[in-house]
Amino acid sequence: MTVSYAGEVPNGSSFGCFWRILWKWRGSVYKLVWRELIAYLCLYYTINLVYRFVLNEQQQLIFTKVRIYFGQQGESIPMSFVLGFYVNKVVQRWWEQYRLLPWPDTLALFISAAIPNATGGATKNETGRLMRRNIMRYMVLAYVITLQRISLRVKRRFPTTQHLVDAGLMHESESKIFDALNAKSPMSKYWMPLVWATNIINRARKEGLITSDHIVQTILMELSDIRRRLGGLIGYDTVCVPLVYTQVVTLVLYTYFIAALVGRQMLPNMPDAKDPDLYFPFFTVLQFVFYVGWLKVAEVLINPFGEDDDDIELNWLIDRHIKAAYLIVDEMHEEHPELLRDQYWECVVPKELPYTVASEHYRREEPKGSAEKYKVKKEDAMYANIVPGGGKRGLVDDVYADYESVDTPMVERRKNNNWLVRQLSRMGSIRSQSTAYSSSGMAFNRNRLNSVYSSPESGIPVNILQQQQQAQQQQQGQAAQIQSKPSFYGKFVNRKSQRAQKQLIKQNSKLNGLNVNVPKTRPRIPTPDASKELGEKDLDAPIQNLNAPIGTNTVIMTPQLSTQT
């Protein structure tokens, strides 16, 4: 089982927080490297004694030159670089393999909620319970069969199929099915119990115990995820870190310390000796413990299901899973405490839960957001895309509101000097965007006359007809004063919409608090097709239609004008 020490270091600000865990033996670096360290020191002192008592002066001189060469060249080996990448990859694999271990709790909750006890005779009453218990037993059986393949501890506990039968995870009939299929194909069949579980789920759906196909899909998805996790564990066990990578790291480490056996020797009576003649190589031993311990970390974690102190205890997990699964689907099935009023029934929401004396200093208020204290100036809080009438940022004609983004010429768009407004106009005009929620919307129910979004069945009220007549009279008076007929470009581009200004001022007065009197405006007319080339007669047609009188019984329908007498 992985050595846990989190309870011994609850407060990182205390003095010497990790000192207390340095004295642990189980799972420690001392337990991993002490054998190699003793062997290394034996070789070190053997070479040192040979130099002192066996070699003559000429041989000692040659050995001194060899020592200097080994000491200089040994430091060129990039130990930290090689070990750092390798151990990092191994630790990632170790953690990912632990996360792949499936837990049956989620599946047990789904099964308990989906398969109730059957109603009827005594035999039918046991059908739901049999299904629930067998599904969970098959899940744990698939779990154990997978771990038999990758874990030495589980293999020693359940070496054969008969041991699974003796443990109650498999029946004799199921064991015979396994043996028969093993004779046909020797592959690992960890998935076979999961197939049995899916067949039971389908049977429960056909018999009406499971009342929804969606529930069946949810359970099958959970079983599929368990199978994926078990397959991933087998994949990690089969495909290891490349052997060449492990060999390179191991050779680099042992080559470095073999060179250090000679290059770190402390010799007596050396000319120009920088290191004193110490009898114990203190820093060499520390370096050996660090680097060899670093490699030992990878050796321990490369197989997390082995027999090391820091390997995952799978036998305990098997016992825990079978107990938890049966408790959820059988012992606690359809059982819950009596429904009682909680302590905060009258006040609905508790102000806060109580604190003890020991935990009072942990009381905290709700954390504030990083921008919550930022104050926006009043002038900066005004809406930038809503401007009262008379400004430079005038809108295009309301007639072309629904087609503004495609019909408005680029010359008209570039007249505005405000960069933000130009960018908004490229994404779509303000009026065109407002059409979606202002035309026959649920919250903004109003008739947009002659709009492509208005309903053809909705007629025009009488007050709007009166406004149309007044607008027509005003247009007739204005048409009489026109001395020269404007060009098509002038009509298409420079025509202003009083209705657009009215709606804009209304929105601006509501949002920015401006009290502006909105004048009455003319009604909307059909939107012309900008892609069609119009002659002079076609240009005069809308004006002639506007000059035509409208009867009292006339009903105008949208999106096209029609009269009904």
N, C-alpha and C positions, 0 to 999 in steps of 0.2 A: 504494500500500500504506500502511496506517496506520503512522504513525511510532511506533516502539516505543522507549521510554526506560527501561523497568523495570530493566534491567541496570545503569544508571548511578545509580540511587537505591536501592541495596540496604539501606542503613541510614539510617532517618529520624532517628536521634538524633545523627548527625554534624552538625558546624557548617556551615551553608549547604548543606543537602542539595540544594535545587532550584537553586542558583546555576549549577551546571554546565549545566543544561538551558536556562537563559535565553539562552545564546549560540548555540543551534541556529537555523539559518535555515530548513531544510526543514520545512514544516508549522507555522511559527511565526506569531505574531500580527503580527510586523513585516512578514513577506512578504505578509500579507493586507491591511494597512492603509496601507502606505507610499505608494501612489498617491493614495489619498483624502487622506492627511495633507499631501502636497505641494500638492495642489489647494486644500485648505483654507487652508494658510499663504499661498499666493499671493493668494487672495481677501482674507485678513486684512490683509496688508501693502498691498494695493492700496487698501483703504478707509482705512488709516492714513495712507498717503502723500497721498491726496486731501484728507483733513482737514488735514494739516499744510501743504500747498503750494498747494492749489487753492481751498479755501473761504476767504471773508473772515470778519471777526469776527462779523457778524450770522449768517451761515450756520453758523459754528462753534458759536454759542450754541444755535441750533436743533438742530444735530446732537447737542450735549451732552444736551439734554432727551430726544431720541429714544434716545440711548444708555442713559440712566437708566431709561426706560420698558421697553426691551427687556431690560435686565439684571434688573429686578425681576420682570417677567412670565414670563421664561424659566425661572426657578427653580420655578415652579408646576407644570411638566410632570412627571408621575411616571415618570421614566425607568426607575428600578430596578424598579418594580412591573410595568410593561409588558414590559420585556425579560426579567425573571425568569421569568414564567409561560410566555412564548413559547419561550424557549430550553430550558426544562425539558421541554416537550412535544416539541420537536424531537429532543432527546437521547434521550428514551424511544423514539420511533419509530425512530431510528437503531439503537439497541441491539436492539430487537425484530426489525428486519429482518435484522440479522446472525445472530441466533439462529434465524431461519427457514431459513437456508441449509442444505439437507440434505447429509449426509455418507454416502457409500456403504458405510462400513466395516461397520456392523451388518448391512445386507442381504447383503453379501458373506460374512460369517461364517455367516449362516443358510443361504445357498445352498450354500456349501462343505460344510457339515455335512449338508444334506438331500439333495443330489443326488450320489450316488457315481458312479464310473465304471462303465458297464454291462459286464456279463460276456458273453462270446461271441466272435464274430468281430472282425475288425479294424474293420469298420464300426460295430458296436455299441459297441465300446470308445470311439469318439469321440462317441457320442451325449450322454453325460453332460457331457463337456467342452464340446461345442457349446452345450448348454443353459445351462451356467453362464456362459460368456463372453458369450453373446448377451443373457442377462438383465441382466448388469451393463453391457453396452454400451448397451442400451436405457435403462437408468437414467441414465447419463451423457448420453445424447442428449437425453432430456427435460430434463435440467438445463441443457444448452447452449441448447436452443430457448427455454427460459424466459428465460435471461439475454440472449439476442439481443433480446428485447423490452424489457428494462428497463435494460440497461447499454450505454453508448456504447463502452466499451473492447471488450467482446465482440462488439458489432455490427461494429466495424471489423476484427476478426479473422476473423469468419465472417459476411460480409455476405449471402450467398445460401446456398441449399440445396446448390448444387454445391460450395461450399467445405467443407461438412460431409462430402460424399462424398469429396473429395480428402483430408480429414484422417483418413479411416477410421472416422468415427463413424456413417456411413450407407452403405448399398449403393445401387446404381443402381435396383434393383427397389423398394426402400423409398422412394427419392426420387420415383419415378413414382406410387406410391400417395399420397404427400403432395401432389403436384401435382394428381392427380385429385380428391382430397378438397377441396383449396383452390379448385378450379373450382366445386364444389358449394356450399361454405360458406367464406367468407373468415376465419372466426374463428381464433384461435390454437389450435393443436393440439399443445400441449406434452404433453398426456396420452396421445397416440396410442402412443408407444413403451412407456408403462407398460401399455397394453392388450395389446400384443404380449407383454410380459413375463408378464402373468397367464395368457395362453393357453399359453405354454410351460410354466408351472408346472402347469396343469391337465393338459397332455399328459404331463408327467413322472409325475403321479399315476396316470393311466390306464395308462401303460406299466410301472408298478411301481417306477420309480426312486425316487420318494418313497413311503415305506412307511406314512405316517400322515396322516390328515386334519387332525390337530392341527398337524402341521408345515406343511401347506398353509395353514391359517388364520394361523399365525404369520407366514409369509412375506407373505401377502396383506395382513395388518395393517401390516407394515412398508412395503410398497409404497403402501398407502393413506395412511400418514403422510407419505411423500415427496411424494405428489400434493397433500396438504393444505398442505405447506410451500411448494411451488412456486406453488400458487394464492394463498397468502397474500402471497407476494412480488409477484405481479401486482396483487393488491388494494391493497397499499401504494403501488405505483407509480401506479395509476389514481386512487385516492382520496387526495389530499394534504391537508395542513393547509388549512383554509378560506382562500380567497384574501383575504377581507376581513380576517381576522386578520393575515395577512402584510402587507397594505397598511397597516393601522393602525399596526403596529409600525414599519414603514419610514418612514411619514410623521411619526410622533412623533419619531423619531431625527433626521431631517434638518431638521425644523422647529426642534427644540431648538438645533441647532448653527448654523442660519441666524440665529436670534435671538442666539446667542452671538457671531457675527461682529461685530455692532454693539454688543451689550451688554457684551462683554469687551474693548473697545478701551481701550488705555492712552494717554490723551491728555495733552499737556503743558499746564502753566499752568491747570489746572482749579481753581476755587475749592472749598475744603473737600474736596479729593481724598483719598480713603482709600488708593487704590492708587498706588504709585509709578510713574513713567513708565519702564517697562522696555521694551526693544526686542524682547524675545522673550517671548511668553505661555507661560511654562513650564507652569503648572498647567492652562491651557486645553488645551494639547497632550496632557498626561497624561489629562485627562478624555476627550478625543477618542479617544485610543488605547483606553481602557478600554471606552467605550460602543460605538464602531464595531467594535472587536474582538469585543465581546459579540454584536453582530448578525452579524458575519462567521462566528462559530461556527455559528449557525443556518443561514446560507447554505451553508456547507460540508456540514453534516450532514443537511440536508433531503433530499438525494439521495446516499445512501452509495455508489451504484454509478456515480458520475461520474468525472471526471478530476482531482480535487483530490489533494493530497498525502495527506490523511487518508482518502481513499475506499478501499473494500475492493478488494484486488487479486484479481479473479475469474479472470483468465487463468491465474494460478499455481494457483488452486484446481482449475481444469479439468484441467490437466496432472497435478496430484497425484492427483485422484480416479480418473482412468482407469488410472494406474499402480498405485495401491493396490488397485483392484478386480481387475485381472488377476493381480496377485501373490497375492491371497488365494484366488481361485477356481481358479487354474490352476497357478501355480508352486509354491505351498505346499499344494496340495490333497492330503490324505491323507499328508502328510509331517510327520514330527516327529523330533527327535533320539532317539538310542538311550536306552532306559530304563535308567538307572543309579541306584545307591543314592546318596542325597544325603549331605552331610557329617555330618549329624546323625542318621543312620540308627540308630545304636546308642543314643543318648540320647533318641531320639524327638522331644523338644522342646528347642530350643536355649535356653540360659539367657539370652543376649542376643547380638545381632550385634556384631561388633567396631567400634570407633571409631578413626579416624586421630588423629594428634596435632593436626591443625588443627580437628577436630570434637569433641575430647574435652570441651570446655566446653559443648557442646550436650547432654550426657547428662542426662536427666531421669528422675525416677521417675513412676510412674503417677499421674495427677492424682486427687485425692480429691474426693468429692462434698461438697456444701455441708452436708448433714446427717449425714455419716459420723462426725464427731467429737462429735456430740451424744449425751449419756449419758441414758438413761431410768432414772428411779428404780425400785427394786425394787418398791415398793408401787404405782407407776403401771403396772408391767408385768403386774399381775394382770388376769385377764379380768373385764370389768365385767358381762357378761351371764350368768355362771355363779356361783351363790351356794349355799353349803351349806344343808341343810334347817334349819328353825327360824327363818329370817329373815323379815322383813316381806314380801320380794318372793317370795312363794310362787307356784307355778305352778298353773294350772287343772287339772282332773281329766284324767288320762291317757285316760279314755274319749273325751273330746272333742278329743284331740290333733290328729286329722286335720281337724277342722272348727272348730278354735278361732278362726281368723281371721274366720269368718262367724257362728258360733253364740254366742260369748261376749258377754253383754250389755255395753252401754256402762258400766253402773254398776260392774261388776266391774273393767273396765279402769281406771276413774278412781280406784279405791281406792288404787292405787299412787302414792306421792308422788314417786317418782323420774322426772324428766322423760325421761331417756334410755330407760328401760324402757318408758314409755308410747309413745314414738316408735317403738321397735322393735315393740311390740305392734300398732301401726297397720299397719306393713308386713307383719306376719305373725308368728305366735307362734314362739318358739324351738323348741318341740316340732314344730310343723308344718314348719318349715324343716329340721329334722333328719331328718324322715321320708324325704326324698329319698335320703339316703345311708345311712340306717340300716336301711331295710326292703328286704331281699333285694338289697342292693348287692353289687358285685363285691368291694370291699375290706371291707365291713361286712356279712357274710352272717349275718343272724339273722332269726327269724320274728317279725313283729309280729302278734300274735293279734288277729283281728277287725278288721284294718286294711284299708283299701281298696287299699293297696299290696302286700299279701301275696298269695301265689299260692294259688288254691283247691286245687291239687293237693298242697300241702305239709301234712302232718299234724302233730299236736302230739306231741312226745316224751313218754315216760312220766314223766320227772321233772317236767315242767310239769303233767301231770295230777295228780301227787301234791300239787304246790303249790296247784293249784286246789281239791282236796279239803280241804286244810288251811285255805285261805282261806274256803271255804264254811262250815266248822265255826266259824271265828271270826266270820263274819257272822251265823250262826244265834245264837251267844251274844250278840252285840251287839243283834240284833233283838229278843231276849226282854227286854232291858232298856229298850227304847224304850217310854215311857209314852204318848206322843202321836205320831201319824203326822205327819211333816213335810209342809209344803206342796210343791207342784210347783216353786215358785221356789227354795225352800231346797234341794231335791234338785238342781236344775239348776245353781245358782250356787255353793253353799257346799260341795259335795262335794269332798274332797281326794283326791289320788291318791298312794298310797304308791309305786306303780311309777314315777311321774314323779320323786319325790324320790330314789328309789334310783338311777335312771339319771343324774339331775343330780349326785348326790354322786360317782358313779363318774367322770363326766367331770371334775368339779372336783378330785378327788383325783389324776387323771392329769395334768391341766394345771397345777394350782397346788401340787402336792406335799402335799396334805392326806391324812392317814391316817384315814379315817372308815369305821367298820364299817357295812355296808349291810344293813339288816334284810330278811328275806324279805317279799315283797309278794303281794297277791292277783292273780289273772289279770285280764286285760282282758275287758270285756263289750262287746257290740255298741253302736255309737253310735246314740242315738235321734235321730229327726228332730225338730229344734227347731221347725220351722215347723208341725208338726202339733199340734193341740190334743188333749191327752190327758186322759182322765177318771181317776177314782180307780181304776177297775179296770185301766186301762192302766198306771198307776203301780205297781200291785202286781204286775204281770206279771213284770218283771225279777227281783224278790225271790223270787217263787215258783219261777222257773226256776233261780235260784241254789240254792234249798233242795233241789232235786231231786237225788237221788244219781246219781253217775256210775259206770258199770260199769267193770270192769277192761279189757274188750275194746272200750270205747267210743273212737272216734277223732273228734276235733273238727276240722272243716275251717273254713277262713276263706274269705271274709269273713263267712259265716253259720254258726251252730252246727247240726250235724246229727249224728245217732247212727247207727252201723252196728253191729249185733249179729251 
